[in-house]
Amino acid sequence: MNKYYMTADSRNIIEVNGNKIAVIKNGSKIMKDLPFADFEICGIGNNGNIAVKTTGGIFVESVSNDKQPYFIGEFSPEVLNGKNSKLGSVKLNNKGNMVCAEKINYRNNFLDNLVNKFGRGTTCGAHSPRLINHQFVIYNLSDNNLRTAFILPMGGKENNKIRWSISPNFKYMAVVEEVRDKKNEMLYIVNLAIGTILAKIEISSTTAKNLNINNLGVCLFEVNGGLKEYVIITTNGKVMRFKKDIATKLMHFGNKIVVFKSTNRPHLVIKDMDEKIICEANLAPLEKMNLDYNVYFNEKDDIDLIVSQDDRIKVVHCHLENFHYDLKRWENLAKEKAHNGNGSKEKLKGMAEDMSEAINNDGFKVDYEDLSRSLYKSLMEKMEN
């Protein structure tokens, strides 16, 4: 099954099917095969770069040329093993020109070396290497420059896991670690540009899930404890709380908005940072018109709708302030389709054209002529069947 990704600038669609990757841009599709059996996509840049993490390290694939994926040798298993390190999570920035990699660094003492050399079945018992720190390294693909952005000391703790998030522009980072016998957690908000911790907050008796930080340094996480809520923390330490509806999940955390998606129906709730509802989006009309779609929010907090019909893929773009007008128009068209389901071919063709016109109004940008033909073909097939 194909998976689709949208770049943050709304200019490229990335289609992934197994190890086959395609970039869809300006109506054309560029296909490439990745030379990996197993990989994790760590980010897609506006420039067409795709960062992947494999067992062999970090590779950056560019679909805009025929070159082999670029291998970042500094994060290969051989180099990391020689430094008593291993690779953690990896992220690519929105521009596609920088990679942030988590290096997990250990201290190997004499006993650890003996155990590693002769095996763990010795009378000495098993001893895990002592954890020194989590080191976050940013690699610039433009000039191959490598710099340490932040180090979180671990003080010799064993198997201490952390969670982290980095802003799309790589200016801010949020890191959560377990403290006090894993009963509490410590949250760090870091300005990576100047290497300064902006906030250090202890979170008591709960777990911070779904950690996010935006381009302004504002952090959001979901409270996994007695209270069902989201917490937003600004760079100056201001704390805001969002009530969490049970049947929803976080879909997008932007610079101006927070978007929640219903888990049991095609419905979105868009709120501003003060929890005021900007728009409630009922997407059921799209399903009633038998459209396969995916909703994305770009770096400007505007909406991108990837619509597929009859093996055609179209991008529908809408400005946030106009979204509710188009939702209403789609609702009316879906009702008209249901009412005229057994109508003439001329009426069905007119409905398809109305749908394309509705999509194209109020800030949407799409080749609606092709989409109209596609919808018309689908409607004709359904009527004839």
HELIX and SHEET records of a PDB file:
HELIX    1   1 GLY A   73  PHE A   75  5                                   3    
HELIX    2   2 PRO A   77  GLY A   82  1                                   6    
HELIX    3   3 PHE A  110  PHE A  118  1                                   9    
HELIX    4   4 ALA A  284  LYS A  288  1                                   5    
HELIX    5   5 LEU A  320  ASN A  322  5                                   3    
HELIX    6   6 PHE A  323  HIS A  339  1                                  17    
HELIX    7   7 LYS A  345  ASN A  360  1                                  16    
HELIX    8   8 TYR A  368  GLU A  384  1                                  17    
SHEET    1   A 4 LYS A   3  MET A   6  0                                        
SHEET    2   A 4 ILE A  13  ASN A  17 -1                                        
SHEET    3   A 4 LYS A  20  LYS A  25 -1                                        
SHEET    4   A 4 SER A  28  ASP A  33 -1                                        
SHEET    1   B 4 GLU A  40  ILE A  44  0                                        
SHEET    2   B 4 ASN A  49  THR A  54 -1                                        
SHEET    3   B 4 GLY A  57  SER A  62 -1                                        
SHEET    4   B 4 TYR A  70  PHE A  71 -1                                        
SHEET    1   C 4 SER A  85  LEU A  92  0                                        
SHEET    2   C 4 MET A  98  ARG A 107 -1                                        
SHEET    3   C 4 ARG A 130  ASN A 140 -1                                        
SHEET    4   C 4 ASN A 145  PRO A 153 -1                                        
SHEET    1   D 4 ILE A 162  ILE A 166  0                                        
SHEET    2   D 4 TYR A 172  VAL A 179 -1                                        
SHEET    3   D 4 ASN A 184  ASN A 191 -1                                        
SHEET    4   D 4 THR A 196  ILE A 203 -1                                        
SHEET    1   E 4 THR A 207  ILE A 213  0                                        
SHEET    2   E 4 CYS A 219  ASN A 224 -1                                        
SHEET    3   E 4 GLU A 229  ILE A 233 -1                                        
SHEET    4   E 4 VAL A 239  LYS A 243 -1                                        
SHEET    1   F 4 THR A 248  PHE A 253  0                                        
SHEET    2   F 4 ILE A 257  SER A 262 -1                                        
SHEET    3   F 4 HIS A 267  ASP A 272 -1                                        
SHEET    4   F 4 ILE A 277  ASN A 282 -1                                        
SHEET    1   G 3 ASP A 292  PHE A 297  0                                        
SHEET    2   G 3 ILE A 303  GLN A 309 -1                                        
SHEET    3   G 3 ARG A 312  CYS A 318 -1                                        
END                                                                             
